[in-house]
Amino acid sequence: MKVFIDSNVLIATLRGSALCRQLLFQVQEATRQELFISDTVLSETARILRHKMGVPPEVIAAQLAQVAELLQVAPRSSAPIPCPDPDDGWVLADAVQTGADYFVTGDKVLLAMYTVQSLRIVTPRELMDQVYRGIPIARFEAHEDSPTYSV
């Protein structure tokens, strides 16, 4: 199983979310290092931490260096995947490029897409329930009305 982590989950992990932190470490252990982020996610994370949360640059650099040691960092994709937010299209393309099975995010717009190619879009809780409790990932009502985005 390959898992790609979105910037909002990475930020939640760095800012102290127990669920997201547990997810990263347990999934990394279960997937034997097949846990991915991308240069795009690292850049977006640094920008948000600095400009929206006021984290000092030296703290950001140290935290992201640790993240890069723990996760595989994929290069930027050459073209985005069509989706409602063009910036998200680049991150989705990075995830697809890695061959990930799951894209973990808290972004409701992305979650409503449900899948992109063979990539299943899930919340941290959904993935934890699937991997560690054997609970299948349900298709929520919001997924039923979600638009289809072809690539």
GUPA-986664 format. One record per residue (C-alpha): z, x, y; residue number from 0; residue in three letters. Coordinates in steps of 0.02 Angstrom, whole numbers. Last residue first. Example, Ala and Ser with C-alpha at 12.3 -4.5 7.8 and 13.67 -1.06 7.14 Angstrom:
! residues 2
+--------+--------+--------+-----+-----+
|     up |   east |  north |   i |  aa |
+--------+--------+--------+-----+-----+
|    357 |    684 |    -53 |   1 | SER |
|    390 |    615 |   -225 |   0 | ALA |
+--------+--------+--------+-----+-----+
END
This chain:
! residues 151
+--------+--------+--------+-----+-----+
|     up |   east |  north |   i |  aa |
+--------+--------+--------+-----+-----+
|   -847 |   -391 |    643 | 150 | VAL |
|   -817 |   -576 |    637 | 149 | SER |
|   -672 |   -655 |    726 | 148 | TYR |
|   -618 |   -822 |    655 | 147 | THR |
|   -513 |   -931 |    767 | 146 | PRO |
|   -336 |   -976 |    720 | 145 | SER |
|   -301 |  -1158 |    683 | 144 | ASP |
|   -227 |  -1130 |    511 | 143 | GLU |
|   -137 |   -970 |    561 | 142 | HIS |
|    -22 |  -1062 |    681 | 141 | ALA |
|     30 |  -1174 |    537 | 140 | GLU |
|     96 |  -1022 |    445 | 139 | PHE |
|      9 |   -936 |    300 | 138 | ARG |
|    155 |   -876 |    196 | 137 | ALA |
|    185 |   -696 |    148 | 136 | ILE |
|    248 |   -700 |    -31 | 135 | PRO |
|    434 |   -666 |    -56 | 134 | ILE |
|    459 |   -516 |   -171 | 133 | GLY |
|    620 |   -468 |    -83 | 132 | ARG |
|    582 |   -290 |    -36 | 131 | TYR |
|    396 |   -283 |     -3 | 130 | VAL |
|    356 |   -462 |     43 | 129 | GLN |
|    516 |   -502 |    138 | 128 | ASP |
|    506 |   -338 |    232 | 127 | MET |
|    323 |   -370 |    272 | 126 | LEU |
|    358 |   -544 |    338 | 125 | GLU |
|    507 |   -483 |    441 | 124 | ARG |
|    403 |   -346 |    525 | 123 | PRO |
|    272 |   -476 |    571 | 122 | THR |
|    105 |   -482 |    481 | 121 | VAL |
|    -82 |   -453 |    507 | 120 | ILE |
|   -175 |   -430 |    341 | 119 | ARG |
|   -317 |   -302 |    351 | 118 | LEU |
|   -460 |   -336 |    230 | 117 | SER |
|   -582 |   -381 |    371 | 116 | GLN |
|   -466 |   -437 |    509 | 115 | VAL |
|   -333 |   -557 |    447 | 114 | THR |
|   -206 |   -682 |    516 | 113 | TYR |
|   -289 |   -696 |    689 | 112 | MET |
|   -136 |   -793 |    747 | 111 | ALA |
|    -31 |   -637 |    718 | 110 | LEU |
|   -141 |   -545 |    843 | 109 | LEU |
|   -109 |   -675 |    978 | 108 | VAL |
|     76 |   -681 |    933 | 107 | LYS |
|    100 |   -493 |    956 | 106 | ASP |
|    252 |   -444 |    851 | 105 | GLY |
|    152 |   -323 |    747 | 104 | THR |
|    132 |   -246 |    575 | 103 | VAL |
|    -48 |   -220 |    517 | 102 | PHE |
|    -54 |   -225 |    327 | 101 | TYR |
|   -177 |   -160 |    197 | 100 | ASP |
|   -223 |     -5 |    295 |  99 | ALA |
|   -392 |     77 |    265 |  98 | GLY |
|   -360 |    199 |    406 |  97 | THR |
|   -516 |    142 |    502 |  96 | GLN |
|   -454 |    -38 |    495 |  95 | VAL |
|   -297 |     13 |    588 |  94 | ALA |
|   -391 |    110 |    721 |  93 | ASP |
|   -508 |    -38 |    744 |  92 | ALA |
|   -357 |   -152 |    764 |  91 | LEU |
|   -289 |    -35 |    899 |  90 | VAL |
|   -455 |    -36 |    992 |  89 | TRP |
|   -470 |   -225 |    983 |  88 | GLY |
|   -294 |   -242 |   1051 |  87 | ASP |
|   -356 |   -172 |   1217 |  86 | ASP |
|   -496 |   -301 |   1218 |  85 | PRO |
|   -371 |   -445 |   1207 |  84 | ASP |
|   -445 |   -600 |   1125 |  83 | PRO |
|   -524 |   -502 |    980 |  82 | CYS |
|   -685 |   -410 |    940 |  81 | PRO |
|   -648 |   -247 |    848 |  80 | ILE |
|   -661 |    -93 |    957 |  79 | PRO |
|   -782 |     53 |    935 |  78 | ALA |
|   -762 |    240 |    901 |  77 | SER |
|   -586 |    230 |    831 |  76 | SER |
|   -450 |    342 |    900 |  75 | ARG |
|   -379 |    467 |    776 |  74 | PRO |
|   -250 |    415 |    647 |  73 | ALA |
|    -73 |    482 |    655 |  72 | VAL |
|     17 |    484 |    487 |  71 | GLN |
|    199 |    443 |    510 |  70 | LEU |
|    361 |    542 |    505 |  69 | LEU |
|    310 |    697 |    604 |  68 | GLU |
|    215 |    595 |    734 |  67 | ALA |
|    369 |    487 |    758 |  66 | VAL |
|    477 |    640 |    793 |  65 | GLN |
|    351 |    700 |    923 |  64 | ALA |
|    350 |    525 |    997 |  63 | LEU |
|    538 |    530 |   1022 |  62 | GLN |
|    537 |    704 |   1101 |  61 | ALA |
|    393 |    664 |   1219 |  60 | ALA |
|    471 |    498 |   1271 |  59 | ILE |
|    638 |    583 |   1307 |  58 | VAL |
|    550 |    717 |   1413 |  57 | GLU |
|    453 |    583 |   1507 |  56 | PRO |
|    611 |    488 |   1560 |  55 | PRO |
|    619 |    307 |   1499 |  54 | VAL |
|    590 |    186 |   1643 |  53 | GLY |
|    559 |     34 |   1533 |  52 | MET |
|    396 |    -33 |   1602 |  51 | LYS |
|    314 |    125 |   1666 |  50 | HIS |
|    380 |    259 |   1549 |  49 | ARG |
|    412 |    165 |   1387 |  48 | LEU |
|    255 |     61 |   1411 |  47 | ILE |
|    143 |    212 |   1444 |  46 | ARG |
|    216 |    313 |   1301 |  45 | ALA |
|    191 |    169 |   1180 |  44 | THR |
|     12 |    142 |   1236 |  43 | GLU |
|    -28 |    326 |   1212 |  42 | SER |
|     55 |    331 |   1040 |  41 | LEU |
|    -35 |    172 |    987 |  40 | VAL |
|   -205 |    241 |   1039 |  39 | THR |
|   -170 |    406 |    952 |  38 | ASP |
|   -142 |    304 |    797 |  37 | SER |
|     -1 |    239 |    688 |  36 | ILE |
|      7 |    245 |    499 |  35 | PHE |
|    123 |    229 |    351 |  34 | LEU |
|     52 |    291 |    188 |  33 | GLU |
|    188 |    424 |    170 |  32 | GLN |
|    243 |    375 |     -5 |  31 | ARG |
|    222 |    188 |     16 |  30 | THR |
|    398 |    140 |    -36 |  29 | ALA |
|    486 |    276 |     63 |  28 | GLU |
|    381 |    246 |    218 |  27 | GLN |
|    408 |     59 |    197 |  26 | VAL |
|    595 |     86 |    189 |  25 | GLN |
|    602 |    201 |    341 |  24 | PHE |
|    487 |    102 |    452 |  23 | LEU |
|    555 |    -69 |    402 |  22 | LEU |
|    736 |    -14 |    425 |  21 | GLN |
|    696 |     44 |    602 |  20 | ARG |
|    605 |   -119 |    638 |  19 | CYS |
|    748 |   -225 |    573 |  18 | LEU |
|    883 |   -122 |    660 |  17 | ALA |
|    795 |   -133 |    828 |  16 | SER |
|    858 |     17 |    927 |  15 | GLY |
|    740 |     57 |   1071 |  14 | ARG |
|    635 |    175 |    965 |  13 | LEU |
|    610 |     44 |    831 |  12 | THR |
|    568 |    -93 |    957 |  11 | ALA |
|    443 |     25 |   1037 |  10 | ILE |
|    361 |     61 |    868 |   9 | LEU |
|    353 |   -125 |    831 |   8 | VAL |
|    273 |   -160 |   1000 |   7 | ASN |
|    153 |    -13 |    975 |   6 | SER |
|     78 |    -80 |    814 |   5 | ASP |
|    121 |     -2 |    645 |   4 | ILE |
|    -13 |     19 |    510 |   3 | PHE |
|     38 |      0 |    327 |   2 | VAL |
|    -49 |     64 |    171 |   1 | LYS |
|      0 |      0 |      0 |   0 | MET |
+--------+--------+--------+-----+-----+
END
